Amino acid sequence: MAADGSKFGTCCESLREAMAGEDFEPLIATGDDGILYMSVGLAEMEDKETGMIDHPIFFCPFCGSQLQTPEEVDAKGGGAS
């Protein structure tokens, strides 16, 4: 995932810190598509590597602010439709 958190992480200090991940790969990050994702699980990939399962998040898990809408995610190509 991309490190571009300029749009996200401004609602509260907790989200900003969670996205920083200086010592580890953050579980909440902005993808290359500009969508904010949360890693929700691990899966074994075809090449036997472990991959992350990511899901778009719409509200900040810390303060509850709306971060993006399902329509915005769909428009960026991250929706299931």
PEDA-V601446 format. One record per helix or strand. SS is the DSSP state (H for helix, E for strand). FROM is the first residue (numbers start at 1). TO is the last residue. If there is no record, write none. Layout:
ss/from/to
SS/FROM/TO
SS/FROM/TO
This chain:
ss/from/to
E/2/2
H/13/20
E/28/30
E/36/44
E/50/56
E/59/59
E/66/66
H/70/75
